[in-house]
Amino acid sequence: MSEKLVSAEQVAKHNNAESCWVIVNGDIWDVTDFLPEHPGGSKIILKYAGKDATEEYEPIHPPGTLEDNLPKEKYIGKIDPATVKEVAVTETKQAVAQDPNALPPLDQCLNLYDFEVVAKKVLKPTAWAYYSSGADDEVTMRENSSAYGRIWFRPRILRDVSKVDFSTTLLGQKSSLPIYITATALGRLGHPDGEKNLTIAAGKEGVIQMIPTLASCSFEEIVGARVREDQVQFFQLYVNANRSITEKLVKKAEAAGVKGLFVTVDAPQLGRREKDMRMKFDDVGSRVQNDGKESVDRSQGAARAISSFIDPSLNWKDLEWLRKVTKMPIVLKGVQAWEDAVKAAELGLAGVVLSNHGGRQLDYARSGIEVLEEVVSALKQRGLFPNPKFEIFIDGGVRRASDVLKAVAMGATAVGIGRPFLYAYSAYGHAGVEHALQLLKAEMEMNMRLIGAPTLKDVVPEMVDTRALSAHINSVPHSHGEQVYERMATAIGPAKL
Ligand SMILES: Cc1cc2nc3c(=O)[nH]c(=O)nc-3n(C[C@H](O)[C@H](O)[C@H](O)COP(=O)(O)O)c2cc1C
């Protein structure tokens, strides 16, 4: 690549569909011919024509995207820094508040909900909309946490709980908690270090991180951010219609020491997340009338655009192919009915994640914790549970160690947590995620003492009363964060937020 310096004034002339140049990380690219092909539509690029697009581009494109998708001759050169003031910079706000004093001290976050309160204040609106949204009316998203409110404890007394041990193994890999950090896409929307924040915190706190296919850091960056040699990571897989691309990805993950492959099976099409969609409309200039020339449907925002490769024809037969491609244990992520869990166990897969994708896919899908009850019962009837070679994970709405213990009592090996960790690092970087995990550990210790369980083996089905679970009556207001305890804004005074 030539290192020719080009002035900002020169770049600014290429500001339309006939000639469109953009600056990304100091490099200037001619994207004119690429405009009709851009999966997110041409308008979003044209908004930055002749300007610096780095801030908008970076969080949603892994490094190397431009190099991989554009012919070399479309590289124009480097922006001349001496002229850079003349370049109109993006109007987008910084992801995180400029003034660190605007953030409450980390130790004022006393539980996972507090991170949500803070993140809502500091995230730019597009990032907040993408992270926090659920599908359609968000009924399933709210139900995910409400369902835990319908399970009550039956604690036991007079047991020696002077020492409490909540360490465990997931797919044979050690974890300090029966919790893992689940895969969430587009990590750099919330923080410049994106998913690496999760890697660092997971390593320090001894938990396992699931790396998403659609991470905004590259796979190599995430693996490279491990803080310990023996740090374990899993990989979440979206299967590409072009199987050779998926095969390469899976082999790369295995070669990098990834210890489990979680194939997402609940997203043949992305759900409609309307909060996100409205934002995206705004972002691409909804106030400007669509000129009718644009053929790409942008209505589902960046997420839809970058996930268009996901193969909706994926089916049970493809698992035979996948098993030939890798020796990693294969787990299906997004199972929602006992029939499919039984089928997965009978096929000899390593496990299932009972999940509705954090309420982002099918609205009125039941919560993972409710599905867990029927799955365990169906597996037991067939002599397939307990089975150390088939593990049941669940995710969605888990915010307290008490939720985790309810799931473990009902037969889950571990639970995945998504949004709270995103919120924690968006506001505080990896330190936020470490603090969140420490809070969960403190809650675990206390709750295990109070239910009379010194180890996870002592957390048994008799310790929970699940009679109301499938009643689908919201016995607890849908947002614990707003209703159940004093909100952080009140606790520290609104001025600081
Ligand atoms: C912002 C966001 C992005 C996500 N991206 C993915 C993804 O790329 N692949 C996937 O399998 N699941 C994805 N999920 C679903 C999570 O893995 C998980 O099922 C869900 O977040 C659990 O619910 P919780 O956020 O309430 O903890 C995403 C969830 C969120 C909130």
The ligand as an ORCA input file, in Angstrom:
! r2SCAN-3c Opt
* xyz 0 1
  C     -26.483     -7.065     22.600
  C     -26.657     -8.545     22.482
  C     -26.038     -9.210     21.430
  C     -26.162    -10.597     21.323
  N     -25.506    -11.236     20.308
  C     -25.593    -12.581     20.209
  C     -24.895    -13.268     19.180
  O     -24.207    -12.667     18.355
  N     -25.022    -14.621     19.126
  C     -25.791    -15.319     20.016
  O     -25.870    -16.542     19.939
  N     -26.445    -14.693     21.012
  C     -26.364    -13.351     21.128
  N     -27.037    -12.713     22.129
  C     -27.810    -13.509     23.105
  C     -26.967    -13.851     24.316
  O     -25.972    -14.810     24.031
  C     -27.826    -14.423     25.459
  O     -28.651    -15.439     24.951
  C     -28.664    -13.351     26.143
  O     -28.007    -12.120     26.146
  C     -28.956    -13.745     27.572
  O     -29.809    -12.836     28.149
  P     -29.364    -11.632     29.134
  O     -28.784    -10.570     28.266
  O     -30.662    -11.253     29.746
  O     -28.385    -12.175     30.148
  C     -26.941    -11.327     22.262
  C     -27.563    -10.646     23.307
  C     -27.426     -9.272     23.425
  C     -28.090     -8.573     24.574
*
